[in-house]
C-alpha cells in the first residue's frame, strides 16, 4: 500500500503512518505540502494519505478541514500521537556548541520553555521538522540543531543532545487517514460530518439536542468561514455513534436540519494515545 505523508522521511506523519498501518505493509510517499498529499491520493500516486488535523497545544489546522471537503476525499481512520520533541545535531556536539536551531514553527513554539534557556541561539523556521534534520546531514552543518521526532535522528545519523524538550508533556497531535471513498465498514463508531446553518436562533443548539437524544456524543466541533457569502460558516463535527445509529439515519437528520450536509468519513474511533518515541 502506498501512503502519502506530509513531510520528509522521519516526520511525525511517518510515525503516525507506521503505527496505524504497520511498517511491513506500506510504501511511504513523502509530500512537501498538505495539498500535494491530497493530490497524491486523488491522482492515484498513493492509495491513502495521512494528514494532521489538530494539536492539543496549537489547535486545529483549519485549512485541512476545507482541503479534505473540497477535494472529495473521505476520512477512513484516525490516529492520536503524543508528540515528544527532541533536539538533534551531528555527532560529537553538545548543546553548548549549538548556534542555531532549525525546525517547523509549530515545533519551535511547542519547546519555548526549553529554548528560552538559550537566548543566544538563533531560532530559524523551516517547512518541516524532518527536512531540517535531513538538511543538517546533507550540508554537514556543525553548530546547528533540529527539533523533531527521534526517528529523524536515526534516519539521518544525528545524535539527540536533548530529549523530551516539549513544554507540555500531554502534547499530542491527531492525524486523519484519508482515502478516495468510505470503506464498507460494518462496525464504525465515529463519523466526521460538515454542514452550514441558516441564521436562525438556536439552529445549532437544536441540532445538538437532536443528536444527544439519539445518544450521539459530540467529541469535536469546529467552525470555518465559508466562501459563498459574508459571515457564513461551515461546521465540522466529529460524532461518536452508538450501536443503533446507522448511516442513513444520520444523513437524513442532517438533511432535514442543515444546509449542504456531507458525511466526510465513517471509521473506528482511535481512543488510545500512542507514543511518538520508543524511549
Secondary structure, DSSP 8 states (H G I E B T S, - for coil): -EEEEEBSTTSHHHHHHHHHH-TTS-EEEEESSHHHHHHHHHTTSSSEEEEEEEETTTEE-HHHHHHHHHHT-EEEEEEEEE---EEEESTT--GGG--EEEEEHHHHHTTHHHHTT-TTSEEEEES-HHHHHHHHHHHT-TTEEEEE-HHHHHHHT-EEEEE---S-TT-EEEEEEEESS----SS--EEEEEEE--S-TTHHHHHHHHHHHTT-EEEEEEEEE-SSSTT-EEEEEEEE--TT--HHHHHHHHHHHSEEEEEEEEE----S-EES---
